[in-house]
Amino acid sequence: MDSIYSKQEEKDTSIEEKLRALYELQTVVSEIDKIKTLRGELPLEVHDLEDEIAGLKTRLKNMEEDIRNLETVVNNKKIAIKESQALISKYTEQQNTVRNNREFDSLSKEIEFQNLEIQLSERRIKEFSSEITEKKDAIVSLGKLQKERICDLERKKKELEEITEETKIEEEELKLKAEKIEFFIKPRLLTAFKRIRKSARNGLAVVTIQRDACGGCFNKIPPQRHLDIANRKKIIVCEYCGRILVDKDINTKINISE
């Protein structure tokens, strides 16, 4: 369907006025897009850095918690070693007062078991101590990386603030101008404009005819369709890309944005 606007709605405002309003609105929002392009990837970079710093902070916190837990385990193993050593001393003394070989062998097994417990605890202490050292080294590295990212974030934010400040007044004026134009465009047509603009490359929802072709997708426009567009009697969209088509002379200034 060529027309995206009903005949009933066309009674209030002429099609030519609608087309001029749409074209002027496109011109204004394109200027806003240029300002946003000037900021480039800075907003996204700032957001990514904030996420990365938050992730680093969480990792550091988790590692510090892991170290505390490992240190607690190491201390418990050291206490267990002392307890085993005390039991070995106790069982050794008891061996001197046993009444038979069965009691002596029983105490010997207890001593052997406690020695194994000591060996196991010492091995665990060594493993956990090594893990603590690795985590502490990782914390130092992550801490340096976090400081670097914080510096990067501050620099990017400053750049973004400077660019935003430079263009703030101009952008606000353009947004106000766009709002004034939108006020004179029927809701249904405005919704169609925004939908097309959202899906179209470079945000172009309204394009002029360029060398007998659509100014958006550059597909050729038949002569009769070209004539219909120039007559400005109905709103016509490109059958290939869906953009609203206007003739190159449509850009006559109108009062609604002043």
ROVEX-341576 format. One record per residue (C-alpha): x, y, z; residue in three letters. Coordinates in steps of 0.1 Angstrom, whole numbers, plus 5000, padded with zeros to 4 digits. Layout:
BEGIN
XYZALA...
// end
This chain:
BEGIN
500050005000MET501550344990ASP499650555015SER500150515052ILE497550775062TYR493750755060SER491550985040LYS489651095071GLN492851215087GLU493851405056GLU490951635059LYS492451835088ASP495751915071THR496851905035SER499151625024ILE501651875012GLU501752025047GLU502151685063LYS505051605039LEU506751935047ARG506351875084ALA507751525081LEU510651635061TYR511451915085GLU511151685114LEU513551445097GLN515951735091THR515951825128VAL516251475142VAL519151415118SER520951705133GLU520351555167ILE521751225154ASP524851415142LYS525451545177ILE525051195192LYS527551065166THR529951335177LEU529951165211ARG530850845193GLY531250535214GLU532050735246LEU528650665263PRO529050295256LEU532650295267GLU531750465299VAL529050215306HIS531449925298ASP534150065321LEU531650105349GLU530549745345ASP534149625344GLU535149815375ILE532049675394ALA533149325383GLY536649375394LEU535349505428LYS533249195432THR536248965423ARG538449145448LEU535949115475LYS535448735468ASN539148675468MET539648855501GLU536848645515GLU538548335501ASP541848425517ILE540148485551ARG538548145549ASN541747975539LEU543648145567GLU541048015591THR541447665578VAL545347695581VAL545047815617ASN542647525625ASN545147275609LYS547947425631LYS545847385662ILE545047025651ALA548846955648ILE549447085683LYS546546865696GLU548046565678SER551446635692GLN550046665727ALA548246325722LEU551446165709ILE553246285741SER550446155762LYS550345815745TYR554145785746THR554145845784GLU551345585787GLN553445325769GLN555945335798ASN553245225822THR551344955802VAL550844615816ARG550944405784ASN551844415748ASN548244455737ARG547944795754GLU551344895741PHE550344805705ASP547144995709SER548945305720LEU551445265692SER548545265666LYS547145575682GLU550645745680ILE550945635643GLU547445765635PHE548246105651GLN551546125631ASN549546065600LEU547146335610GLU550046575615ILE551446485580GLN548046545564LEU547546875582SER551046985572GLU550346895536ARG547047085537ARG548747385553ILE551247385525LYS548547365498GLU546347635514PHE549347865520SER550347835484SER546747915473GLU546748215497ILE549948345481THR548448305446GLU545348485456LYS547248765472LYS549348805440ASP546048805420ALA544649075443ILE547649295437VAL547249255399SER543549305400LEU544049615422GLY546349765397LYS543949685369LEU541149835388GLN543050165394LYS543850175356GLU540250125347ARG539150395372ILE541550635356CYS540250535322ASP536650595334LEU537450935348GLU539151035315ARG536250905294LYS533651075316LYS535551405313LYS535651375275GLU531951295274LEU531051575297GLU533151825276GLU531451715244ILE527951705260THR528552055274GLU529652185240GLU526452055223THR524052075252LYS522352405242ILE522252315205GLU520751975213GLU518152115236GLU517052365210GLU516852095183LEU514751875206LYS512452165214LEU512052235177LYS511351865170ALA508651865197GLU506952165181LYS506952005147ILE505651675162GLU502751865178PHE501351945143PHE501751585130ILE498851335136LYS499751065161PRO499250785137ARG501650945111LEU504151035138LEU504150675150THR504750555115ALA507650805111PHE509250685143LYS508850315134ARG510450365100ILE513150575114ARG514050315140LYS514450035114SER516050255087ALA519750295082ARG521050625096ASN517650695111GLY516350825078LEU512550785076ALA511951055051VAL514151085020VAL514151294988THR514251164953ILE517851164940GLN518451094903ARG515150924899ASP515850694928ALA515050654965CYS517450864986GLY517550585012GLY518050254993CYS518850404959PHE516450184940ASN514950334909LYS511450494911ILE509050444882PRO508150774863PRO504450754873GLN505450714910ARG507850994906HIS505051214893LEU502751114922ASP505451214947ILE506051554930ALA502251624931ASN502251584969ARG498651454969LYS499351144990LYS502051005013ILE504050744994ILE506650505007VAL509450334989CYS508349984979GLU511849854986TYR512850005019CYS509650155033GLY510850505037ARG508550805031ILE509450964998LEU509351344990VAL510451544961ASP513751744963LYS511852074964ASP509851984995ILE512352165018ASN510452495017THR510352645052LYS507052625071ILE505952815101ASN505152535125ILE508652505138SER509252875144GLU
// end
